[in-house]
Structures are given as structure tokens and as C-alpha cells.
Amino acid sequence: MEHFRKPNYKQIYNDLLMEKYPQKKQLCESLLLKDELSFMDVIKLNNLIFGNNNNSVNQKFRSYNKESILEILEYQKKNNLNNHQLASHFKMSKNTVSKWKKLHESVGIR
């Protein structure tokens, strides 16, 4: 079985900041100093660089691993959000959130 290598987001964002957005490097510095970026860190970096108004076309091709799903569901619990609010925050379908919650409860994703 082939081991999946995840992208080096630190390098991607560092390169992007150096080449296209050097004026935003200081905004992102605290996140880029971390040893490893979490899913939420990547979202924060994306929002800092491109703003919150990314169009939904980019959202169509997102995929989520188990850790990302758990992080999103934990964010929902921590911020006391319903499925619709969580879906709006992460620009995803509320049906996806419902499906994840059902899977998490029935299978006990850990």
C-alpha cells in the first residue's frame, strides 16, 4: 500500500508570500514558525493572504482526512455551532457536516 504524503504547506505558503505577497509575510509569520501546520492553520493562512471572500469554486475540490474532520467537529463543539453555521464558516455543504457527525457517532472515528 502506498503511503500518502501530505503537502508541505509551510513551504507552499512561504514561497507564495515571497513571490506574490511579501507585504503579508509578517501577518503570517507566527503560523509559519510552527513545526507543523494543522488544518485550521492552513485555513487561517489562506484567509490572511487571500481574505475571507474566496469564491466557492475552490471549495468544490477539497478533501478532508480523518484529523481534519475531527478538528472541524471539535471546532463546532467548542464554538457551540449548529451544522448550518459550521458549514457556512468552512464554506462547505451542511450535508457533509451531517454525514461526518453520523459517521463519528455510529463508528466512533478516533
C-alpha positions as YAML, in Angstrom:
chain: A
units: angstrom
residues:
- id: 1
  name: MET
  ca: [0.00, 0.00, 0.00]
- id: 2
  name: GLU
  ca: [1.35, 3.40, -0.98]
- id: 3
  name: HIS
  ca: [1.85, 5.90, 1.84]
- id: 4
  name: PHE
  ca: [0.18, 9.26, 1.18]
- id: 5
  name: ARG
  ca: [2.47, 12.24, 1.58]
- id: 6
  name: LYS
  ca: [0.73, 15.40, 2.60]
- id: 7
  name: PRO
  ca: [1.76, 18.70, 1.02]
- id: 8
  name: ASN
  ca: [4.38, 20.82, 2.72]
- id: 9
  name: TYR
  ca: [2.07, 23.75, 3.44]
- id: 10
  name: LYS
  ca: [4.80, 25.73, 5.20]
- id: 11
  name: GLN
  ca: [6.94, 25.68, 2.07]
- id: 12
  name: ILE
  ca: [3.98, 26.41, -0.21]
- id: 13
  name: TYR
  ca: [2.87, 29.43, 1.80]
- id: 14
  name: ASN
  ca: [6.43, 30.68, 2.31]
- id: 15
  name: ASP
  ca: [7.04, 30.55, -1.45]
- id: 16
  name: LEU
  ca: [3.71, 32.21, -2.16]
- id: 17
  name: LEU
  ca: [4.43, 35.01, 0.30]
- id: 18
  name: MET
  ca: [7.95, 35.57, -1.03]
- id: 19
  name: GLU
  ca: [6.89, 35.69, -4.69]
- id: 20
  name: LYS
  ca: [3.47, 37.31, -4.67]
- id: 21
  name: TYR
  ca: [2.56, 38.76, -1.26]
- id: 22
  name: PRO
  ca: [5.73, 39.90, 0.55]
- id: 23
  name: GLN
  ca: [3.71, 42.64, 2.29]
- id: 24
  name: LYS
  ca: [1.68, 39.94, 4.11]
- id: 25
  name: LYS
  ca: [4.63, 37.87, 5.35]
- id: 26
  name: GLN
  ca: [4.66, 39.50, 8.80]
- id: 27
  name: LEU
  ca: [0.91, 38.76, 9.25]
- id: 28
  name: CYS
  ca: [1.54, 35.07, 8.68]
- id: 29
  name: GLU
  ca: [4.86, 34.73, 10.50]
- id: 30
  name: SER
  ca: [3.53, 33.30, 13.78]
- id: 31
  name: LEU
  ca: [1.74, 30.47, 11.97]
- id: 32
  name: LEU
  ca: [4.67, 29.72, 9.68]
- id: 33
  name: LEU
  ca: [7.03, 29.38, 12.66]
- id: 34
  name: LYS
  ca: [5.14, 26.30, 13.90]
- id: 35
  name: ASP
  ca: [6.78, 22.90, 13.39]
- id: 36
  name: GLU
  ca: [3.70, 21.55, 11.65]
- id: 37
  name: LEU
  ca: [0.58, 23.27, 10.34]
- id: 38
  name: SER
  ca: [-2.84, 21.92, 11.27]
- id: 39
  name: PHE
  ca: [-5.89, 22.10, 9.06]
- id: 40
  name: MET
  ca: [-7.07, 25.19, 10.96]
- id: 41
  name: ASP
  ca: [-3.66, 26.85, 10.49]
- id: 42
  name: VAL
  ca: [-3.91, 26.35, 6.73]
- id: 43
  name: ILE
  ca: [-7.38, 27.91, 6.70]
- id: 44
  name: LYS
  ca: [-6.12, 30.87, 8.77]
- id: 45
  name: LEU
  ca: [-3.16, 31.39, 6.44]
- id: 46
  name: ASN
  ca: [-5.42, 31.23, 3.43]
- id: 47
  name: ASN
  ca: [-7.73, 33.84, 4.95]
- id: 48
  name: LEU
  ca: [-4.83, 36.11, 5.93]
- id: 49
  name: ILE
  ca: [-3.37, 36.04, 2.45]
- id: 50
  name: PHE
  ca: [-6.46, 35.97, 0.24]
- id: 51
  name: GLY
  ca: [-9.15, 37.30, 2.58]
- id: 52
  name: ASN
  ca: [-12.40, 35.64, 3.64]
- id: 53
  name: ASN
  ca: [-14.12, 36.14, 0.31]
- id: 54
  name: ASN
  ca: [-12.58, 33.24, -1.62]
- id: 55
  name: ASN
  ca: [-15.12, 32.07, -4.13]
- id: 56
  name: SER
  ca: [-16.82, 28.74, -3.64]
- id: 57
  name: VAL
  ca: [-15.39, 27.23, -6.85]
- id: 58
  name: ASN
  ca: [-12.20, 26.42, -4.93]
- id: 59
  name: GLN
  ca: [-14.24, 24.63, -2.27]
- id: 60
  name: LYS
  ca: [-15.60, 22.02, -4.69]
- id: 61
  name: PHE
  ca: [-12.33, 20.14, -4.84]
- id: 62
  name: ARG
  ca: [-11.44, 19.99, -1.16]
- id: 63
  name: SER
  ca: [-10.79, 16.69, 0.51]
- id: 64
  name: TYR
  ca: [-10.55, 16.04, 4.21]
- id: 65
  name: ASN
  ca: [-8.58, 13.48, 6.14]
- id: 66
  name: LYS
  ca: [-9.66, 11.99, 9.45]
- id: 67
  name: GLU
  ca: [-7.69, 14.53, 11.50]
- id: 68
  name: SER
  ca: [-9.22, 17.45, 9.59]
- id: 69
  name: ILE
  ca: [-12.73, 16.12, 10.07]
- id: 70
  name: LEU
  ca: [-12.17, 15.66, 13.78]
- id: 71
  name: GLU
  ca: [-10.70, 19.15, 14.04]
- id: 72
  name: ILE
  ca: [-13.74, 20.64, 12.29]
- id: 73
  name: LEU
  ca: [-16.17, 18.73, 14.50]
- id: 74
  name: GLU
  ca: [-14.21, 19.80, 17.58]
- id: 75
  name: TYR
  ca: [-14.39, 23.41, 16.37]
- id: 76
  name: GLN
  ca: [-18.17, 23.01, 16.14]
- id: 77
  name: LYS
  ca: [-18.39, 21.69, 19.68]
- id: 78
  name: LYS
  ca: [-16.01, 24.30, 21.11]
- id: 79
  name: ASN
  ca: [-17.87, 27.20, 19.46]
- id: 80
  name: ASN
  ca: [-21.36, 25.77, 20.04]
- id: 81
  name: LEU
  ca: [-22.31, 25.92, 16.34]
- id: 82
  name: ASN
  ca: [-25.11, 24.10, 14.60]
- id: 83
  name: ASN
  ca: [-24.42, 22.22, 11.34]
- id: 84
  name: HIS
  ca: [-25.53, 25.13, 9.17]
- id: 85
  name: GLN
  ca: [-23.27, 27.62, 10.98]
- id: 86
  name: LEU
  ca: [-20.30, 25.27, 10.80]
- id: 87
  name: ALA
  ca: [-20.87, 24.61, 7.10]
- id: 88
  name: SER
  ca: [-21.10, 28.34, 6.39]
- id: 89
  name: HIS
  ca: [-17.93, 29.03, 8.35]
- id: 90
  name: PHE
  ca: [-15.91, 26.47, 6.40]
- id: 91
  name: LYS
  ca: [-17.79, 27.07, 3.12]
- id: 92
  name: MET
  ca: [-18.95, 23.50, 2.78]
- id: 93
  name: SER
  ca: [-22.22, 21.64, 2.50]
- id: 94
  name: LYS
  ca: [-24.26, 21.15, 5.65]
- id: 95
  name: ASN
  ca: [-25.00, 17.65, 4.29]
- id: 96
  name: THR
  ca: [-21.28, 16.90, 4.53]
- id: 97
  name: VAL
  ca: [-21.23, 18.03, 8.15]
- id: 98
  name: SER
  ca: [-24.29, 15.88, 8.93]
- id: 99
  name: LYS
  ca: [-22.67, 12.87, 7.27]
- id: 100
  name: TRP
  ca: [-19.47, 13.34, 9.29]
- id: 101
  name: LYS
  ca: [-21.38, 13.64, 12.55]
- id: 102
  name: LYS
  ca: [-23.37, 10.48, 11.83]
- id: 103
  name: LEU
  ca: [-20.18, 8.60, 10.98]
- id: 104
  name: HIS
  ca: [-18.43, 9.93, 14.05]
- id: 105
  name: GLU
  ca: [-21.30, 8.89, 16.33]
- id: 106
  name: SER
  ca: [-22.01, 5.49, 14.77]
- id: 107
  name: VAL
  ca: [-18.47, 4.32, 14.02]
- id: 108
  name: GLY
  ca: [-16.69, 6.36, 16.65]
- id: 109
  name: ILE
  ca: [-13.98, 7.89, 14.45]
- id: 110
  name: ARG
  ca: [-10.90, 8.39, 16.62]
...
